[in-house]
Amino acid sequence: MSTEPYPASWRPHFVIIGAAKAATTWIQKQLQSNPALYLPDPEPHYFSREYGLGPDHYRRFFADVPACAVARGEKSADYLADPEVPARMARALPDARVVVQLRNPVERAYSDYKMFYRRGTVARGPEHYLRPDAPEPFARFLQDGLYGVHLGRWLRYFPPEQILVFLYEDVATDPRAVLERVSAHIGIKPWHGAAVAGRENDSRTKILPLGLRKALQPLKPAVATLRGNPLFESARAVLAREVRYPGLPTALGEELREWYRSDVEHLATLIGRDLSHWLPGHCGAEPARASPVKPVQSAPLRHIFAPG
């Protein structure tokens, strides 16, 4: 019997590490449609907050891999920003292919805020939470968007060729090309039966009012079995409402773009892409297609992103 805590017989071949609120659920759903691949629904968060539970706990996420699956993976969107994760994962999964999705850090921070708002965790406007000195758990709103810092940390433990980086706007522009690049990176053929269009975890999705959700919380396990039932879904549709979020003030957005400036410039060098549309002065819509720049020869990730 092997004493290896993470034997090749079950350990994942690839890991989607985030960033949170950057369409990681979208790529998870696309990959899950491929019968050659296994990717569990729940995020294990093993190398971050569940690391103390040990390898046996992690192995349970891969207990039901079908025989037809030639690749195994997992998605935990908090891995990218957690400073403990790269070293832990490198020790356990040194050959793993790493997939990174990045979104304009100001948009990512505001999207994260909106998730907390619809959950009722925050009740005030974003100006009270999107600030560098915000206390926990709100510090993540800005800190998780320091991609240059976070990616630099991963590069100390994983070689560039094991890391694939793409942007949120790449998904909007050409989702099929993104899926093909990710599939090639993790070593499988793309599954063209996937419905590559669509949104996941959309903040515009209609949901039940917060008060009603809290009142129904004790009944959640029982109600879960009714999802998909036509009568239940019809009743839910009558009660559901689109959440009205406090807007992101224009001045605050510009201040945050300035706050991120040096990190965005560092990231642009690392991945060899033009990220000027994330910098101050670009308050409008992002370009329909991100424009790759000629890779900087000294950039550690110069071979990671291959524009389609």
Residue pairs with C-beta under 8 A, 6 or more apart in sequence:
2 9
5 54
5 55
5 92
6 55
6 58
6 92
6 93
10 59
10 62
10 63
10 65
10 72
11 62
11 72
11 92
11 93
12 62
12 72
12 73
12 74
12 93
12 96
13 71
13 72
13 73
13 95
13 96
13 97
13 186
13 187
14 71
14 72
14 73
14 96
14 97
14 98
14 99
14 185
14 186
14 187
15 73
15 74
15 75
15 76
15 79
15 89
15 93
15 96
15 97
15 98
15 99
16 24
16 27
16 28
16 73
16 74
16 75
16 76
16 77
16 99
16 101
17 76
17 77
17 79
17 80
17 85
17 98
17 99
17 100
17 154
18 24
18 76
18 77
18 78
18 79
18 80
18 81
18 100
18 101
18 144
19 77
19 80
19 81
19 100
19 101
19 102
19 103
19 108
19 144
19 145
19 147
19 150
20 77
20 78
20 80
20 81
20 108
20 112
20 140
20 144
21 77
21 103
21 108
21 111
21 112
21 115
21 201
22 77
22 101
22 102
22 103
22 108
22 168
23 101
23 103
23 168
23 171
23 200
24 75
24 77
24 101
25 75
25 200
25 201
26 171
26 175
26 198
26 199
26 200
27 75
27 99
27 101
27 171
27 178
27 179
27 182
28 39
28 75
28 200
29 200
30 175
30 179
30 194
30 196
31 37
31 39
31 73
31 179
31 182
31 183
32 39
32 41
33 191
33 193
33 194
33 195
34 183
34 188
34 190
34 191
34 194
35 66
35 68
35 69
35 191
36 68
36 69
36 70
36 71
36 188
36 189
36 191
37 69
37 70
37 71
37 72
37 73
37 186
37 188
37 191
38 62
38 65
38 66
38 69
38 71
38 72
38 73
39 72
39 73
39 74
39 75
40 61
40 62
40 74
42 61
43 74
43 75
43 76
43 77
43 78
44 50
44 58
44 61
44 74
44 76
45 76
45 78
46 53
46 57
46 58
46 61
46 74
46 76
47 76
47 79
47 82
47 84
47 85
47 88
47 89
47 92
48 76
48 78
48 79
48 82
48 84
48 85
49 78
50 57
50 58
51 84
51 88
55 92
61 74
62 72
65 72
70 188
71 186
71 187
71 188
73 186
79 85
79 89
80 100
80 144
80 147
80 150
80 151
80 154
81 140
81 143
81 144
81 146
81 150
83 153
86 153
86 154
86 156
86 157
86 158
87 157
89 96
89 157
90 157
90 158
95 162
96 158
96 162
97 162
97 163
97 164
97 185
97 186
97 187
98 154
98 158
98 162
98 163
98 164
99 163
99 164
99 182
99 185
99 186
100 151
100 154
100 163
100 164
100 165
100 166
101 165
101 166
101 167
101 168
101 171
102 147
102 165
102 166
102 167
102 168
102 267
103 111
103 167
103 168
104 168
104 169
104 277
104 278
104 286
105 142
105 145
105 146
105 147
105 256
105 260
105 263
105 264
105 278
106 145
106 248
106 253
106 256
106 257
106 260
106 278
107 168
108 144
108 145
109 130
109 141
109 142
109 144
109 145
109 256
110 126
110 130
110 248
110 253
111 203
112 140
112 141
112 144
113 122
113 126
113 129
113 130
113 141
114 203
114 243
114 245
115 201
115 203
116 122
116 129
116 138
117 123
117 243
117 245
117 246
118 203
118 207
118 210
118 243
118 245
120 210
120 214
121 137
122 128
122 129
122 138
124 246
125 246
125 249
126 246
126 247
126 248
126 249
126 252
127 249
127 252
129 138
129 141
130 141
130 142
130 248
130 252
130 256
131 142
132 142
132 259
134 141
134 142
142 256
142 259
144 150
145 260
145 263
146 260
146 263
147 263
147 264
147 267
148 262
148 263
148 264
148 265
148 266
148 267
148 270
149 263
149 266
151 163
151 165
151 267
151 270
151 271
151 301
152 266
152 270
154 163
155 163
155 270
155 300
155 301
160 300
160 301
160 302
160 303
160 304
161 303
161 304
163 301
163 304
164 181
164 182
164 185
164 304
164 305
165 271
165 301
165 304
165 305
166 178
166 181
166 182
166 305
167 273
167 290
169 286
169 287
169 289
169 290
170 177
170 178
170 290
171 178
173 288
173 289
173 290
174 289
174 308
175 196
175 197
176 196
177 308
179 190
179 194
179 196
180 190
180 308
181 306
181 308
183 189
183 190
183 191
184 190
203 243
203 245
204 242
205 242
206 237
206 240
206 241
206 242
207 213
207 240
207 241
207 243
208 216
208 236
208 239
208 240
208 241
209 239
209 241
212 239
216 223
223 232
226 232
227 233
250 283
253 283
254 280
254 283
257 278
257 279
257 280
257 281
257 282
258 280
260 278
261 279
261 280
264 275
264 278
264 279
265 275
265 279
267 275
268 274
268 275
268 276
268 293
269 296
269 298
269 299
270 299
270 300
270 301
271 299
271 301
271 304
271 305
272 292
272 293
272 294
272 295
272 296
272 299
272 301
272 302
272 304
272 305
273 290
273 291
273 292
273 293
273 305
274 290
274 291
274 292
274 293
275 290
276 282
277 286
277 287
277 290
292 305
292 307
295 302
295 303
296 302
